[in-house]
Amino acid sequence: MRRKSTIRYRSTQQLFGYPLLVIARGPDEQAGEVRGIARGIIAIGDIAIGVLAIGGISLGIIAIGGLSLGLCAVGGVAAGGATLGGVAIGLIALGGVSIGILAKGGVAIGTSSVLPKSPR
C-alpha cells in the first residue's frame, strides 16, 4: 500500500493576524487531520480557506478548485459572484450548466441567459 505524501508549510509573515502563505496537503496524524486544511491569506491545500484559495475544496474571495465558493470562483462546481465551471451558480455564471442573473452555457438558467451580442 502506498503511503500518502504530506506537505505542510506556513510562512512567518502575517497580515491581519493570518499567515501570508499556507500550504497543507495530505493527512497530518499529529494534528488529527485526514486532509490538509490550509487557512491563510493565500491558502493552498486539500481544503483551502483564504483570500486566494486553491484546493480540492476552496473558500475565498478568489477560489479555484474542484468545489469552489467565493466572490470569483473557478472550478468543477463553482458558486459565488462571478463563477466559471462545469456547474456554475452565481450572479454571473459561465459553464456547462449555469444558473445566475446572467448565465451562459450549455444549459443556462437566468433572467438573461445570453451575453450581449456584438454588432456585425
Order of alpha helices (4+ residues) and beta strands (2+ residues): beta-beta-beta-beta-beta-beta
